[in-house]
Amino acid sequence: MKPELLALTQGQAEYRLSENHPLRIAGAAGRQIECLAGTAWITVYGERTDFMLRQGRRFEVPNNGLMLIDALGCGTVRVRVPADTEVPGGWLGFQRRFAGALQDVGFLLRN
């Protein structure tokens, strides 16, 4: 089952993940990943190792390459944009752009 967007709020999104169906995020530098349920397996371009997050743990993406977030079994993660990200046009404009980017991610996952 492909990643399912559960919630989209100011600067963050929550996804339900299932094994072997990773969430793909490009240009992810500074984003924080929080595991809300299960175990998340994170692979980041240019890193020599993968990262495992258990429920309640967080990870900050160290570079701007492609990041894959998979689950061992099934799980839920929250993706947050960096706190210092400037938001021109206010939160509403940002949310629309963020939602559009998430739709692009969904398109990439389907194709």
Secondary structure, DSSP 8 states (H G I E B T S, - for coil): ---EEEEEETTEEEEEEETTB-EEESS-TT-EEEEEESEEEEEETT-SS-EEEETT-EEE--SSS-EEEEESSEEEEEEE--TT---TTHHHHHHHHHHHHHHHHHHHHH-
